[in-house]
Amino acid sequence: MAKTSANPASKHAPVTEEVLANSRPIFPKENYKFMLAGIVVIILGFFLMMGGDSNDPNSFKPEQVYSFRRITLAPIVIVLGLLVEVYAIMRRPKTNA
């Protein structure tokens, strides 16, 4: 007795032009631009946080580690980038009504 295997593609309805016309991206193009800008701002914040290395591993320079740029400015920039991301996700597209 030979087993017949069903074609998995035959279980689904064929994709028609109507289905393709009704499909749309999750977000409009403008939202993706805001998302990209938010990612750039977050990466900038992490770059501001970098640094403070020393040639001598036995020396500690608190003025480099605890600088305004690393302790205050970089986290604020990262949070601003996250807020831009939230705005990009929550922003509704403009309607032409």
C-alpha positions in Angstrom: 0.0 0.0 0.0 1.6 3.2 -1.1 1.2 6.4 0.9 0.2 9.5 -0.8 1.5 12.8 0.5 -0.8 15.8 0.3 0.7 18.9 -1.3 0.9 21.6 1.5 0.5 24.4 -1.0 -2.9 23.0 -2.0 -4.3 23.6 1.5 -4.1 27.4 1.1 -6.1 29.6 -1.3 -4.1 31.1 -4.1 -2.9 34.6 -3.8 -5.0 36.8 -6.0 -4.6 40.4 -7.1 -7.4 41.4 -4.6 -5.5 40.0 -1.7 -2.4 41.8 -2.8 -4.3 45.1 -3.2 -5.7 44.9 0.3 -2.4 44.2 1.9 -0.5 47.2 3.2 2.6 47.8 5.3 2.2 48.0 9.1 3.4 51.6 9.2 3.4 54.4 6.7 6.7 55.5 5.2 7.0 58.6 7.5 6.8 56.4 10.6 9.8 54.3 9.3 11.7 57.5 8.8 11.0 58.5 12.5 12.1 55.0 13.6 15.4 55.3 11.7 16.0 58.7 13.3 15.3 57.3 16.7 17.8 54.5 16.2 20.4 57.0 15.1 19.8 59.1 18.2 20.1 56.0 20.4 23.4 54.9 18.7 24.7 58.5 19.2 23.9 58.2 22.9 25.9 55.0 23.2 28.8 56.6 21.3 28.7 59.4 23.8 29.0 56.9 26.6 32.1 55.2 25.2 35.7 55.9 26.1 37.6 56.2 29.3 40.2 53.6 28.5 43.7 53.9 29.9 47.1 52.6 28.9 47.8 51.6 32.5 45.2 49.1 33.9 46.3 49.9 37.5 45.4 53.6 37.3 41.9 55.0 37.8 40.9 58.4 36.5 37.5 59.4 38.0 37.4 62.6 35.8 37.2 60.4 32.7 34.8 57.8 34.1 32.4 60.2 35.9 32.4 63.0 33.3 29.2 64.9 32.5 29.1 63.4 29.0 29.0 59.8 30.2 26.9 60.2 33.4 24.3 62.8 32.3 24.3 63.6 28.6 24.5 60.1 27.1 21.6 58.7 29.1 19.5 61.7 28.3 20.2 61.3 24.5 19.4 57.6 24.7 16.0 58.3 26.4 15.3 61.0 23.8 15.9 58.4 21.1 13.6 56.0 22.8 10.9 58.7 23.0 11.3 59.2 19.2 10.8 55.5 18.8 7.6 55.5 20.8 6.4 58.5 18.8 7.2 56.7 15.6 5.2 53.7 16.6 2.2 55.6 18.0 1.9 58.2 15.3 -1.2 57.8 13.2 -1.1 58.5 9.4 -2.7 61.6 8.2 -6.0 61.0 6.5 -7.2 62.9 3.4 -10.7 63.5 4.7 
